[in-house]
Amino acid sequence: MVTFDVQFGLDVHCRVLIKLLKNEIRQTSSELYMGTNSPGYHRMMGGRTIYIHLETGDTLYWKTEELHI
C-alpha cells in the first residue's frame, strides 16, 4: 500500500500533475491533478492511497509536472 498527501500553492492558470512510477512505468491509478482558473494564489491539498504489488528489486518514485495553460 502506498499513501501520499500533498499541498500546493498555485497561481492562476497553473496545473500540477503528480504521478507514481513503478520501474519507470506510469501508474495511472496514482495520478493526482490539481489546478485552478480563479485569479490569485491558491493553496490546494489532496492525496491518494493505492495498493500496488512489489517484488524484490522494483523501484518506486514520484514525479511532478507543472502544466501551464
N, C-alpha and C positions, 0 to 999 in steps of 0.2 A: 504494500500500500504506500502511495506517495501522496503527501498533503502539502499544499503551499498556500500562503496568504500573501497578498501584495497590496501596496499602497503607492499610488502615483499622484504626482502633481502635473496637470496638463493645461496647456494653453489652448485657445480656440483653434479648431481645425487640426488638432493633433490627435493621433490614434496610436495606441500601443498594442502590440500582439506579443503574447508570452506563450512559448511552447516548450514542451519537453521532448528531447531527442534520446532515443534508445539506440545505441550502436550507430549513431549518426542518422537514424531514420525518424522522421517526424511522427509523433504520436498524436493524432488529431483529437483524441478524446481528452487531451490535456490542455488544449488551446483556450486561452482567455483573451478576449478582445475588449479593449476599453477605449472610449473616446467621447468627445462632446462637440457640438456645433455652437454651443452658447458662448457669448463673449466673456472674456475674463479668464481668470485662473481657477482651476477646479481640482479638488482632491478626490480621488476615487479609490475604492477598496474592492477587493474581490478575492476569490480563492477557488480551489478545486481539491477534491480527493479522488484518486483513481487507483484501481488495482491493476498491477502490471506484473507479468511473470518475468522473473530474472533468473539467469543461470550464471554460474561462475564465469567471470571474465566480461560479462555485459557491462556497458557503461551508460550512465545517465547524465545529461546535463541540460540546463535551462538555456534558452535563447530568447532574447527580446529584440523586437524590431520597432522602431519609431516610424510611423507612417504619416506623412503629411499629405493633406488633400487640399 
